[in-house]
Amino acid sequence: MKLVKFLALVLWSSPLVFSQQIIPEPVAQQKALGEFVLTADTRIHIPKGNPEVRKIAEFLAMTLAIPTGVKLPVLETPKIGKHINFKLESTPFKVVGQEEGYSLEITPKHIDIKAQTPAGLFYGVQSLIQLFPKQIEGKKYQRMVWKIPASSVIDYPRYAWRGIMLDVSRHFFPKEYIKSFIDQLARYKFNTFHWHLTDDQGWRIEIKSYPKLTSVGAWRVPRVGNWWERELPQEGEKPTYGGFYTQEDIKEIVAYAQSKYIQILPEIDVPGHSLAILTAYPELSCAGGNKFQINAGWKFYRDVENSLCPSNEKVYEFLDKVFGEVAELFPHPYIHIGGDECYKGYWEKSAECQALMKREGLKNTAELQSYFVKRVEKILSSKGKKLIGWDEILEGGLAPEATVMSWRGDKGGIEAAKQNHAVVMTPNTFAYLDLYQGEPTAEPMTYDLLRLKRVYSFEPTPAGVSSSLILGGQGNLWTESIPNSRHVEYMMYPRAWALSEVLWSKKEKRNWDYFITKMENQFLRMDEASINYSRSVYDPLVRTMKEGVNLKIEMLSEIKGLDLYYTFDGTNPDAFSPKYQSKLDIPKNASFLKIQSYRGGKPIGQRLSIPVKSLYDRAGRYSSDFGF
């Protein structure tokens, strides 16, 4: 089908009836007649003399090879017979400036992937892979007919910055897992991996100028249990839990990410969250001494100094060398300096800090932190890098060229944009993937709630703000309560799929009910790939509210077509139990509310067993605003 004709047919029928389900949702998708069947005679054709395009084609061939048993040759010869064709064109779909865009045409005889850049071709390949049967995600050969319905796709992203942050300080994740994490980001067209490498719980990157950052700062005593409730180190206990990435590891991971068209944004969190630094180099503190130790999940904030001392010139010498080595390792134009949650109590007690404030005419410690951040910006600029930090860097005055990552809602982002600074939106109210995604009493311990539908409703560009200053957005995965890679996946999916659609797809293309059908298709594919995910979307949000002197229970479903059955008498509910219709009273002496969701007459989701005490404790929490 010619491009002009395709564009004329963009306004096709509702996407709910379209079977080819791509996440994130493309700009336009059109059905065609027939299907493309992959055979041993299929060839991949690429332009001559373009090694980057060859690598993308070989990635596709490798992805298809194991499950299909077909190793497609990659050829620069003229197209003959059934083929998958890669083509670079200056304006393949008449959209100027959309360098990551692509067009995809699937017919019974050929597949054409066209783009302005290799990145666009890569995203076209990612969409193509999603159109194959779910078994394409498997790790072993499966004898079957590999076919794709014929169709055409035109696609390009809404935002340039589409990111996910992973915290590897609270829990260390090895190099090979980081690569597989990058693979998953690429599948859903994220292009930024924000790597939180340092914090109070561990320093994870080799710095040759300061070897104790890893020999001391990368290790803590082993602990399990709820975060902030863990016991202090025992006398003589060895710090054996942790790890770090060598500079060779970093180079390898950066190169791997680049092959997936992902930039890695490194974060070195200063001046707060620096307990790992101070444990290795206590002379960088205000109070000094050797009392510091890496935190393993016990309460310490305000009781232990964990901020670099802004009046100590050794701090800036340290940061100059650290950021110099970091800048050499990461080609990303930005370095993230954190800047969040800095406790300034020790600065207030420091005679040197007070003297500095007097010399510089600083009214308070917020302005002292701004002084610190502005000096760090100059250090980064000398390394050819730009500064980005959490929205606390606004306090006391924003550094001249700084970019703000707005996490405490969208207020900081709006304020920064009004000052004509670029912003990445990552509000905890929409994009913190470490929060509960379902009923808190049935989920692994964390500290607040963020349901899938709430993520899907995220709008990164606030009203009244110039869209040119909103670079995009990202989800953040802090790992205090995420000790292993399986739980990383559980907390990521399906919420990262929703976020990918928020950041890539046109706002008017988002359709919650259709997204649910795509999510369920992805569940099947993740089963094939042995990737973990949460099914909490099938469980109701249970909230309580006071009506006069009585406490009422309300159950809300995120998705349509669920029936909720419940009991208060201790028995397990089924389809013969009372069905939820409207707000409930709690019977006297009831100990548990048990709930089972059904769809189409069959149980779905998990059976919830919620202590009545918990229902009283949560009165007023998890409102429809906060949940979804």
C-alpha positions, 0 to 999 in steps of 0.5 A: 500500500502506498504511503499516501493511501495509508495516511488517508486510511489512518482513521480506521475502526476502533483499536479494540477490534484490531488483533495486532497488539503492540506496546507502546501503541503506535501512531497509526496501524492499518490491517491488510489482507493475508499474512506473512509466513516465515520460512527457511527461504526468507532473507533479510536485505539491508543497504550496502555498506552500512554496518550499523544497519547490519547489526540491527538486522543480525539482532533480528535474525538472532532473535528469530533463530532459536525459537523458529529454528530458522537462521535468516541470512543478512544480504546486501544483494538485490531482493529476491523472493520472500524477504524482510527489507531494511531501508534508510530514507530521509523522510519515510513517513513525512514527519520531520524531526522524528528521528526515532520514527519508523514505518512497517509494512507487512504483506504476504511476500515481504516485510519493509522496515523504513526509517530516517535513522538506525534507531528508527529501524531498531524500534521497527524491529521491536514492533515486528517481534511483538507481532510474532506469536508469543512463542517467539519469546521462548528460549528453545525451538518450537515446531510451528507455523510462524506467521504475522497478519499483514498490516501497516504501521507508522510510528514515532515517539511523543517524548524524546526522554523515555526512561527507567531508573534502577537503584543498585545501591540498596541492592546490587544487581550483577552485570549480566542482569543489567544487560537483560534489564536493558533488553527489556527497556529496549523492547518497549522503546525506552531510550534512557537507563538512569543508573542510581549507582551510589547512596547510603547503602553502597557505592557501586562504581570503581573510581581509580582515584579513590579505591576505598570507595569500592573496597570499603564503600561497596560492602555492608553487613548482610541483613534481611527483613523490613527496611528501617527495622533491621538490627545494627552490626554486631561486634566483629561482624564482617561486611560481606554483602554488596558488590560493584562494577569495574570500569571495564564492566561499565564500558561493556554495559554502556556499549551494550546499551548503545547497541539497543539505542539506550543512553545510560544516565549515571547518578552520583548522589551528593551532597546527601545520601553520602554515607558510603563515601563518608565510611570510606573517606570520613575526612569529607564530613563536617564532624570528621572521625571514623564512626561511619558505617554503611547502612543496611536498612536500620534507621539512621537519618538525622542521627548519623551524618550522611552529607558531604561538607560544603565548606571543605575544599577536599570535597570539591577536589574529590568530586572533580576526580570522581566526576572526571572518571565518570564523565570518561565512562558515560557518553550521556550528555548529563550526569545526575548529581542527586541533590535530594533529601540532604540533611543539613543539621550537621552543616548548621553545627559546623563553624566552617559552614557558618563562616562560609555562609557569612563570606558568601552572603548565604541566608540559610543552609538551603542557599548553602546547598545551592552554593554546593550544587553550583560549584558541582555544575562548574566541575561537570561543565569542565568535563563537558557534561550538563547537570541534572538533579532531583527537584530539591536543587531548586531550593536556595536558587537553581544552578544556571544551566541545571535540568530538574527531575521532578519527583515530589509531584509535578510542582518542582517541574512546573517551577523549573519550567517557569524559570526556563529550565528543562525538566524530566517529569518523574512524580512519585504520584505516578511513576514510582514503581517501587510502591504497592501495586495491589492490596497492601496486605497481599503484597511484599512490604513497601511504603505506599500505593500506585495502581496500574491505572494511575500510572496509565493516566500520567500526563507528563506535560502540566497545563500552562507549561511550555511543552518544549521544556518537558524533555519527557519522563521516567519511572523510578525503581528504588530497591530498599524492598527489592532484594532480587531480580525476580522482584524487580520484574514483579514491580516493573510489569505491567506498570512499565508497559503503561509508562512506555505508552504514556511516554511514546504514544500520542495522548489521544491514542491511549485507551485503557480498556484496549491497553488491558487486552494488550497487557494480557497478551504481554502476560502470555509472552512473559510466561514464555520468556520466564519473566516475572510480573504482577497480576494485582490489576485483577484485585480490587482496591479496598478502602474505608471511610467514616460515615458518621460514627460508622466505618464503611468499606468500598471496593473498586476495580481497575478493569471492567467485567470483574465480579467480587465475592467476599466473606467476613466469617473466615471462610474462603469466598467463591461464586456462591458467596455474597457478591459486592454491590455497594458499600459494606459495614464491618460485622461486629467481631469479624476478624478478616475480610476475604475477597475473590475476584471472578471474570467470566465465571472463573476466579482471577487474581489472588484471594485476598485475606485482609485483617479487619484491624488493617481496614480500620487503620487505613481509614481515609487512605488509598482514596480514588485520587491516590489509587486510581 
